[in-house]
């Protein structure tokens, strides 16, 4: 229920905010453009339904799947959503590079939305260019730091310098030219592989592992060509640490500067890319308590507030195989996948259940309706329903179908919350889901 002091909210966002924050004048690491993967990220905004309460509205780039919406309503989620894709409502001259807020500013005058509740607050996933214009255009309440502050505190430059300021062990070095990359990189290779990090890289994008001098030479040459075209270089390099576990801390800095702790989640990564989140085990929480981790997060919060930031924060941390804790890897001054996981925790806790957040990557060759997937999951006893003690909650349908085409292979992804008594039971459910998807002529990635 919505309390008397909570206004209805408009939820929306772009999950690759770092791409929007990045300075185009900087050199880039080599990468292969992938339109289908980009489409998947654009469709992830539907995951924001977890933050919605009954009077809230979720505006997504692609209209949510009707079968998926009915399922979510059946298990207790109620919210309003746009019924057509934003692109359908945009004028023909609209740019394909618009972020979600710019798209909404252009599309809303043309859209036939259900009348929005008045006196609402805009609740974005991350602050991007045009969000304040959209709020003013629609008369929505919106209070957030400036875009300049957002870019400043989300840069890995900020988190790297903050480590030194707070006296945290820091193995990172700045690279400001291809010449520095070449010399410092060769010195690092003497001790083993190292990482080159883009200042706005995220979830595997913008991290490059260098293991040989030949790889280093090719990257240095690639950077040099861009510098010759008047681009500036700013990367961070650090030795590849012998990591045992990733985890993250979520907290919120209120507008008055006060610190509100939310959760700690263990993060499952593969090749530096996000794979899922599980609730941090009690021994880790107890150890963080003993080693002053909470006081350090308070210090991080204070520094962010002094820099002009308030709002949600996700601090990435890790445990190394020698047992030592690296408390600050980087800062995400925005909402996060781990915050989405926490929101699902609260939903499941009301039913005395637990779950973990993950996704399944797939490749298909023929279109499949998401409603058919839900039906197949229900027939196999996999689909979570109210009253079940275990099951799988499909969290996204657009990431499953956004790339579907009549001819040709397409990439698909389905985010899920696996409701189980423990990780062993959860893994069994995950295997059953993958087997089911494979039976539908979908190739499931390992």
C-alpha positions as a Python dict, from the first residue, in 0.01 Angstrom:
ca = {
    (1, 'X'): (0, 0, 0),
    (2, 'X'): (116, 357, -68),
    (3, 'X'): (146, 564, 244),
    (4, 'X'): (-1, 911, 267),
    (5, 'X'): (343, 1072, 217),
    (6, 'X'): (447, 872, -90),
    (7, 'X'): (359, 1031, -420),
    (8, 'X'): (301, 812, -726),
    (9, 'X'): (619, 772, -929),
    (10, 'X'): (719, 753, -1293),
    (11, 'X'): (992, 489, -1337),
    (12, 'X'): (1213, 479, -1647),
    (13, 'X'): (1577, 452, -1736),
    (14, 'X'): (1865, 348, -1958),
    (15, 'X'): (2086, 63, -1834),
    (16, 'X'): (2396, 162, -2032),
    (17, 'X'): (2418, 503, -1864),
    (18, 'X'): (2798, 488, -1869),
    (19, 'X'): (2794, 503, -2249),
    (20, 'X'): (2595, 827, -2229),
    (21, 'X'): (2827, 978, -1967),
    (22, 'X'): (3147, 908, -2160),
    (23, 'X'): (3340, 1194, -2322),
    (24, 'X'): (3346, 1140, -2699),
    (25, 'X'): (3681, 1320, -2722),
    (26, 'X'): (3857, 1033, -2542),
    (27, 'X'): (4025, 740, -2715),
    (28, 'X'): (3848, 405, -2696),
    (29, 'X'): (3960, 49, -2638),
    (30, 'X'): (3913, -190, -2931),
    (31, 'X'): (3568, -350, -2939),
    (32, 'X'): (3331, -511, -3188),
    (33, 'X'): (2998, -327, -3232),
    (34, 'X'): (2703, -558, -3167),
    (35, 'X'): (2361, -413, -3250),
    (36, 'X'): (2172, -711, -3110),
    (37, 'X'): (2346, -688, -2772),
    (38, 'X'): (2275, -315, -2768),
    (39, 'X'): (1906, -392, -2833),
    (40, 'X'): (1907, -630, -2535),
    (41, 'X'): (2045, -359, -2307),
    (42, 'X'): (1788, -110, -2438),
    (43, 'X'): (1514, -358, -2345),
    (44, 'X'): (1637, -408, -1988),
    (45, 'X'): (1438, -106, -1866),
    (46, 'X'): (1139, -338, -1812),
    (47, 'X'): (1323, -476, -1505),
    (48, 'X'): (1234, -152, -1328),
    (49, 'X'): (884, -287, -1266),
    (50, 'X'): (1022, -425, -937),
    (51, 'X'): (1027, -70, -797),
    (52, 'X'): (665, 0, -890),
    (53, 'X'): (377, 22, -649),
    (54, 'X'): (9, 21, -747),
    (55, 'X'): (-23, 389, -845),
    (56, 'X'): (314, 404, -1023),
    (57, 'X'): (384, 414, -1396),
    (58, 'X'): (668, 237, -1579),
    (59, 'X'): (763, 389, -1914),
    (60, 'X'): (975, 154, -2125),
    (61, 'X'): (1135, 195, -2465),
    (62, 'X'): (946, -111, -2590),
    (63, 'X'): (590, -178, -2470),
    (64, 'X'): (586, -467, -2224),
    (65, 'X'): (459, -803, -2341),
    (66, 'X'): (90, -853, -2254),
    (67, 'X'): (133, -1214, -2140),
    (68, 'X'): (421, -1108, -1917),
    (69, 'X'): (219, -820, -1771),
    (70, 'X'): (-71, -1053, -1691),
    (71, 'X'): (167, -1292, -1517),
    (72, 'X'): (321, -1012, -1308),
    (73, 'X'): (-26, -894, -1210),
    (74, 'X'): (-115, -1248, -1105),
    (75, 'X'): (174, -1259, -858),
    (76, 'X'): (98, -917, -712),
    (77, 'X'): (268, -646, -919),
    (78, 'X'): (39, -359, -1019),
    (79, 'X'): (146, -59, -1227),
    (80, 'X'): (63, 132, -1545),
    (81, 'X'): (278, 84, -1857),
    (82, 'X'): (284, 236, -2206),
    (83, 'X'): (101, 16, -2459),
    (84, 'X'): (310, 108, -2765),
    (85, 'X'): (684, 131, -2831),
    (86, 'X'): (826, 479, -2787),
    (87, 'X'): (974, 457, -3138),
    (88, 'X'): (623, 414, -3282),
    (89, 'X'): (521, 749, -3133),
    (90, 'X'): (833, 941, -3240),
    (91, 'X'): (835, 1176, -3538),
    (92, 'X'): (1020, 1030, -3842),
    (93, 'X'): (1308, 1275, -3793),
    (94, 'X'): (1383, 1154, -3437),
    (95, 'X'): (1741, 1042, -3383),
    (96, 'X'): (1813, 676, -3314),
    (97, 'X'): (2074, 791, -3061),
    (98, 'X'): (1823, 946, -2821),
    (99, 'X'): (1836, 824, -2462),
    (100, 'X'): (1514, 731, -2282),
    (101, 'X'): (1445, 1082, -2149),
    (102, 'X'): (1501, 1247, -2486),
    (103, 'X'): (1275, 985, -2645),
    (104, 'X'): (1002, 1047, -2389),
    (105, 'X'): (1020, 1424, -2440),
    (106, 'X'): (971, 1371, -2813),
    (107, 'X'): (720, 1085, -2791),
    (108, 'X'): (483, 1172, -2507),
    (109, 'X'): (297, 1448, -2699),
    (110, 'X'): (210, 1185, -2963),
    (111, 'X'): (128, 894, -2734),
    (112, 'X'): (-215, 786, -2615),
    (113, 'X'): (-127, 701, -2257),
    (114, 'X'): (-375, 636, -1984),
    (115, 'X'): (-407, 965, -1801),
    (116, 'X'): (-114, 986, -1562),
    (117, 'X'): (-176, 1055, -1196),
    (118, 'X'): (-102, 1417, -1112),
    (119, 'X'): (165, 1531, -866),
    (120, 'X'): (408, 1249, -950),
    (121, 'X'): (782, 1209, -894),
    (122, 'X'): (1019, 1106, -1171),
    (123, 'X'): (1232, 812, -1055),
    (124, 'X'): (1507, 734, -1310),
    (125, 'X'): (1749, 441, -1310),
    (126, 'X'): (2032, 687, -1371),
    (127, 'X'): (2057, 1060, -1444),
    (128, 'X'): (2119, 1138, -1812),
    (129, 'X'): (2101, 1438, -2041),
    (130, 'X'): (1743, 1559, -2090),
    (131, 'X'): (1593, 1422, -1768),
    (132, 'X'): (1535, 1770, -1624),
    (133, 'X'): (1383, 1890, -1953),
    (134, 'X'): (1141, 1594, -1951),
    (135, 'X'): (1038, 1659, -1591),
    (136, 'X'): (973, 2027, -1660),
    (137, 'X'): (784, 1949, -1982),
    (138, 'X'): (551, 1704, -1805),
    (139, 'X'): (523, 1889, -1475),
    (140, 'X'): (676, 1596, -1282),
    (141, 'X'): (858, 1651, -954),
    (142, 'X'): (1231, 1583, -988),
    (143, 'X'): (1517, 1660, -753),
    (144, 'X'): (1863, 1529, -835),
    (145, 'X'): (2229, 1637, -865),
    (146, 'X'): (2345, 1807, -1183),
    (147, 'X'): (2460, 1598, -1479),
    (148, 'X'): (2810, 1740, -1431),
    (149, 'X'): (2821, 1598, -1077),
    (150, 'X'): (2681, 1264, -1199),
    (151, 'X'): (2955, 1226, -1460),
    (152, 'X'): (3223, 1329, -1211),
    (153, 'X'): (3138, 1080, -935),
    (154, 'X'): (3066, 788, -1171),
    (155, 'X'): (3401, 810, -1345),
    (156, 'X'): (3665, 556, -1241),
    (157, 'X'): (3892, 858, -1207),
    (158, 'X'): (3685, 963, -906),
    (159, 'X'): (3684, 621, -738),
    (160, 'X'): (4058, 576, -803),
    (161, 'X'): (4142, 912, -646),
    (162, 'X'): (3902, 843, -358),
    (163, 'X'): (4099, 531, -265),
    (164, 'X'): (4405, 748, -203),
    (165, 'X'): (4199, 1009, -18),
    (166, 'X'): (4052, 748, 219),
    (167, 'X'): (4378, 554, 260),
    (168, 'X'): (4250, 242, 79),
    (169, 'X'): (4496, 3, -85),
    (170, 'X'): (4521, 119, -446),
    (171, 'X'): (4688, -71, -732),
    (172, 'X'): (4540, 146, -1007),
    (173, 'X'): (4746, 380, -1227),
    (174, 'X'): (4633, 644, -1476),
    (175, 'X'): (4733, 620, -1842),
    (176, 'X'): (4726, 946, -2038),
    (177, 'X'): (4893, 846, -2366),
    (178, 'X'): (4975, 544, -2578),
    (179, 'X'): (5338, 596, -2478),
    (180, 'X'): (5248, 563, -2109),
    (181, 'X'): (5035, 260, -2187),
    (182, 'X'): (5329, 97, -2361),
    (183, 'X'): (5585, 163, -2087),
    (184, 'X'): (5366, 104, -1781),
    (185, 'X'): (5199, -196, -1946),
    (186, 'X'): (5533, -367, -2013),
    (187, 'X'): (5633, -314, -1649),
    (188, 'X'): (5306, -467, -1531),
    (189, 'X'): (5345, -767, -1765),
    (190, 'X'): (5668, -854, -1586),
    (191, 'X'): (5448, -963, -1293),
    (192, 'X'): (5156, -1106, -1489),
    (193, 'X'): (4842, -1008, -1684),
    (194, 'X'): (4684, -667, -1625),
    (195, 'X'): (4360, -486, -1700),
    (196, 'X'): (4303, -171, -1900),
    (197, 'X'): (3983, -2, -1782),
    (198, 'X'): (3782, 264, -1958),
    (199, 'X'): (3685, 540, -1717),
    (200, 'X'): (3319, 463, -1795),
    (201, 'X'): (3331, 90, -1860),
    (202, 'X'): (3067, -133, -1701),
    (203, 'X'): (2985, -506, -1673),
    (204, 'X'): (3264, -630, -1898),
    (205, 'X'): (3229, -347, -2149),
    (206, 'X'): (3538, -128, -2134),
    (207, 'X'): (3765, -379, -1957),
    (208, 'X'): (4048, -533, -2158),
    (209, 'X'): (4272, -808, -2021),
    (210, 'X'): (4630, -786, -2149),
    (211, 'X'): (4834, -1105, -2110),
    (212, 'X'): (5111, -1071, -2372),
    (213, 'X'): (5335, -798, -2507),
    (214, 'X'): (5193, -861, -2854),
    (215, 'X'): (4842, -777, -2731),
    (216, 'X'): (4978, -466, -2561),
    (217, 'X'): (5151, -352, -2881),
    (218, 'X'): (4834, -392, -3086),
    (219, 'X'): (4627, -192, -2836),
    (220, 'X'): (4893, 80, -2812),
    (221, 'X'): (4894, 110, -3190),
    (222, 'X'): (4514, 131, -3194),
    (223, 'X'): (4522, 409, -2934),
    (224, 'X'): (4802, 594, -3116),
    (225, 'X'): (4593, 617, -3434),
    (226, 'X'): (4312, 782, -3238),
    (227, 'X'): (4555, 1025, -3071),
    (228, 'X'): (4672, 1123, -3419),
    (229, 'X'): (4311, 1226, -3485),
    (230, 'X'): (4314, 1468, -3189),
    (231, 'X'): (4162, 1233, -2931),
    (232, 'X'): (4288, 1238, -2573),
    (233, 'X'): (4372, 927, -2374),
    (234, 'X'): (4261, 851, -2020),
    (235, 'X'): (4254, 491, -1900),
    (236, 'X'): (4323, 311, -1576),
    (237, 'X'): (4550, 7, -1557),
    (238, 'X'): (4586, -237, -1271),
    (239, 'X'): (4728, -587, -1222),
    (240, 'X'): (4479, -872, -1251),
    (241, 'X'): (4403, -955, -889),
    (242, 'X'): (4358, -1313, -772),
    (243, 'X'): (3990, -1278, -690),
    (244, 'X'): (3771, -1520, -498),
    (245, 'X'): (3441, -1330, -480),
    (246, 'X'): (3273, -1009, -596),
    (247, 'X'): (3022, -836, -374),
    (248, 'X'): (2853, -498, -366),
    (249, 'X'): (2706, -264, -107),
    (250, 'X'): (2392, -64, -180),
    (251, 'X'): (2307, 250, 12),
    (252, 'X'): (2127, 576, -41),
    (253, 'X'): (2247, 928, 31),
    (254, 'X'): (1947, 1138, 123),
    (255, 'X'): (1925, 1504, 10),
    (256, 'X'): (2030, 1617, 361),
    (257, 'X'): (2346, 1402, 337),
    (258, 'X'): (2235, 1127, 575),
    (259, 'X'): (2340, 769, 501),
    (260, 'X'): (2082, 492, 457),
    (261, 'X'): (2224, 139, 429),
    (262, 'X'): (2023, -98, 204),
    (263, 'X'): (2199, -431, 147),
    (264, 'X'): (2508, -629, 58),
    (265, 'X'): (2483, -868, -237),
    (266, 'X'): (2729, -1126, -361),
    (267, 'X'): (2775, -1062, -733),
    (268, 'X'): (2829, -1344, -981),
    (269, 'X'): (3058, -1234, -1266),
    (270, 'X'): (3211, -1411, -1564),
    (271, 'X'): (3483, -1252, -1779),
    (272, 'X'): (3414, -925, -1590),
    (273, 'X'): (3047, -929, -1701),
    (274, 'X'): (2752, -941, -1463),
    (275, 'X'): (2588, -1285, -1429),
    (276, 'X'): (2367, -1249, -1124),
    (277, 'X'): (2326, -1155, -757),
    (278, 'X'): (2269, -1364, -446),
    (279, 'X'): (2219, -1260, -84),
    (280, 'X'): (2551, -1218, 98),
    (281, 'X'): (2616, -1501, 344),
    (282, 'X'): (2621, -1423, 719),
    (283, 'X'): (2996, -1499, 757),
    (284, 'X'): (3077, -1226, 502),
    (285, 'X'): (2848, -977, 676),
    (286, 'X'): (3008, -1057, 1012),
    (287, 'X'): (3355, -1014, 868),
    (288, 'X'): (3267, -679, 713),
    (289, 'X'): (3142, -571, 1055),
    (290, 'X'): (3472, -671, 1218),
    (291, 'X'): (3691, -504, 957),
    (292, 'X'): (3522, -164, 959),
    (293, 'X'): (3361, -193, 615),
    (294, 'X'): (3045, -6, 720),
    (295, 'X'): (3247, 288, 853),
    (296, 'X'): (3432, 298, 521),
    (297, 'X'): (3105, 301, 326),
    (298, 'X'): (2994, 590, 546),
    (299, 'X'): (3318, 771, 452),
    (300, 'X'): (3251, 702, 82),
    (301, 'X'): (2899, 840, 128),
    (302, 'X'): (3034, 1154, 296),
    (303, 'X'): (3282, 1212, 13),
    (304, 'X'): (3013, 1167, -251),
    (305, 'X'): (2787, 1414, -73),
    (306, 'X'): (3073, 1666, -43),
    (307, 'X'): (3115, 1626, -421),
    (308, 'X'): (2751, 1725, -472),
    (309, 'X'): (2593, 1381, -508),
    (310, 'X'): (2289, 1234, -338),
    (311, 'X'): (2078, 934, -441),
    (312, 'X'): (2135, 560, -478),
    (313, 'X'): (2488, 419, -471),
    (314, 'X'): (2632, 75, -544),
    (315, 'X'): (2993, 22, -435),
    (316, 'X'): (3168, -275, -597),
    (317, 'X'): (3404, -468, -369),
    (318, 'X'): (3583, -802, -374),
    (319, 'X'): (3747, -1071, -162),
    (320, 'X'): (4084, -1199, -287),
    (321, 'X'): (4195, -1561, -267),
    (322, 'X'): (4443, -1473, 8),
    (323, 'X'): (4140, -1370, 215),
    (324, 'X'): (4196, -995, 202),
    (325, 'X'): (3909, -759, 122),
    (326, 'X'): (3929, -493, -147),
    (327, 'X'): (3654, -261, -16),
    (328, 'X'): (3641, -17, -308),
    (329, 'X'): (3677, -131, -668),
    (330, 'X'): (3448, 128, -823),
    (331, 'X'): (3141, 339, -752),
    (332, 'X'): (2809, 330, -939),
    (333, 'X'): (2616, 642, -840),
    (334, 'X'): (2282, 519, -972),
    (335, 'X'): (2046, 228, -923),
    (336, 'X'): (2198, -114, -993),
    (337, 'X'): (2121, -477, -1069),
    (338, 'X'): (2197, -559, -706),
    (339, 'X'): (1940, -301, -596),
    (340, 'X'): (1687, -471, -824),
    (341, 'X'): (1782, -798, -652),
    (342, 'X'): (1721, -636, -311),
    (343, 'X'): (1381, -512, -425),
    (344, 'X'): (1290, -868, -524),
    (345, 'X'): (1415, -983, -183),
    (346, 'X'): (1160, -757, -17),
    (347, 'X'): (880, -893, -239),
    (348, 'X'): (977, -1253, -164),
    (349, 'X'): (1034, -1189, 206),
    (350, 'X'): (667, -1097, 238),
    (351, 'X'): (599, -1459, 135),
    (352, 'X'): (883, -1592, 360),
    (353, 'X'): (1082, -1689, 48),
    (354, 'X'): (1428, -1620, -94),
    (355, 'X'): (1557, -1600, -449),
    (356, 'X'): (1854, -1507, -659),
    (357, 'X'): (1875, -1293, -970),
    (358, 'X'): (2037, -1423, -1287),
    (359, 'X'): (1973, -1450, -1662),
    (360, 'X'): (1983, -1702, -1944),
    (361, 'X'): (2145, -1610, -2276),
    (362, 'X'): (2007, -1775, -2587),
    (363, 'X'): (2027, -1780, -2965),
    (364, 'X'): (1714, -1856, -3168),
    (365, 'X'): (1632, -1894, -3536),
    (366, 'X'): (1251, -1881, -3537),
    (367, 'X'): (1026, -1636, -3348),
    (368, 'X'): (864, -1767, -3030),
    (369, 'X'): (588, -1584, -2842),
    (370, 'X'): (677, -1513, -2480),
    (371, 'X'): (332, -1630, -2376),
    (372, 'X'): (424, -1974, -2515),
    (373, 'X'): (736, -1976, -2300),
    (374, 'X'): (532, -1891, -1990),
    (375, 'X'): (284, -2165, -2078),
    (376, 'X'): (563, -2421, -2122),
    (377, 'X'): (719, -2318, -1791),
    (378, 'X'): (384, -2358, -1618),
    (379, 'X'): (330, -2703, -1769),
    (380, 'X'): (674, -2810, -1642),
    (381, 'X'): (603, -2684, -1292),
    (382, 'X'): (877, -2420, -1323),
    (383, 'X'): (673, -2099, -1321),
    (384, 'X'): (649, -1934, -981),
    (385, 'X'): (294, -1875, -864),
    (386, 'X'): (165, -1729, -538),
    (387, 'X'): (168, -1997, -272),
    (388, 'X'): (458, -2188, -430),
    (389, 'X'): (765, -2263, -219),
    (390, 'X'): (991, -2256, -524),
    (391, 'X'): (983, -2166, -892),
    (392, 'X'): (1112, -1916, -1144),
    (393, 'X'): (988, -1559, -1190),
    (394, 'X'): (1053, -1434, -1546),
    (395, 'X'): (1153, -1069, -1503),
    (396, 'X'): (1190, -971, -1868),
    (397, 'X'): (1010, -1050, -2193),
    (398, 'X'): (1139, -775, -2422),
    (399, 'X'): (1498, -898, -2381),
    (400, 'X'): (1366, -1232, -2506),
    (401, 'X'): (1193, -1102, -2818),
    (402, 'X'): (1348, -766, -2916),
    (403, 'X'): (1582, -922, -3175),
    (404, 'X'): (1341, -1184, -3311),
    (405, 'X'): (1313, -1191, -3688),
    (406, 'X'): (1153, -1420, -3945),
    (407, 'X'): (1482, -1529, -4097),
    (408, 'X'): (1822, -1543, -3937),
    (409, 'X'): (1963, -1608, -3594),
    (410, 'X'): (1885, -1371, -3310),
    (411, 'X'): (2024, -1315, -2963),
    (412, 'X'): (1784, -1337, -2671),
    (413, 'X'): (1810, -1308, -2297),
    (414, 'X'): (1572, -1374, -2009),
    (415, 'X'): (1629, -1229, -1665),
    (416, 'X'): (1479, -1439, -1389),
    (417, 'X'): (1449, -1461, -1013),
    (418, 'X'): (1499, -1821, -905),
    (419, 'X'): (1299, -1883, -590),
    (420, 'X'): (1453, -2171, -394),
    (421, 'X'): (1544, -2280, -43),
    (422, 'X'): (1917, -2279, -129),
    (423, 'X'): (2158, -2243, -421),
    (424, 'X'): (2162, -2618, -487),
    (425, 'X'): (1784, -2627, -540),
    (426, 'X'): (1812, -2303, -738),
    (427, 'X'): (2072, -2453, -969),
    (428, 'X'): (1845, -2753, -1030),
    (429, 'X'): (1564, -2517, -1131),
    (430, 'X'): (1805, -2329, -1358),
    (431, 'X'): (1910, -2652, -1532),
    (432, 'X'): (1545, -2749, -1583),
    (433, 'X'): (1473, -2405, -1735),
    (434, 'X'): (1766, -2436, -1975),
    (435, 'X'): (1652, -2783, -2076),
    (436, 'X'): (1301, -2655, -2140),
    (437, 'X'): (1424, -2362, -2351),
    (438, 'X'): (1642, -2599, -2552),
    (439, 'X'): (1334, -2812, -2623),
    (440, 'X'): (1176, -2502, -2782),
    (441, 'X'): (1449, -2497, -3051),
    (442, 'X'): (1648, -2231, -2868),
    (443, 'X'): (2023, -2267, -2825),
    (444, 'X'): (2107, -2184, -2465),
    (445, 'X'): (2451, -2035, -2406),
    (446, 'X'): (2664, -2193, -2136),
}
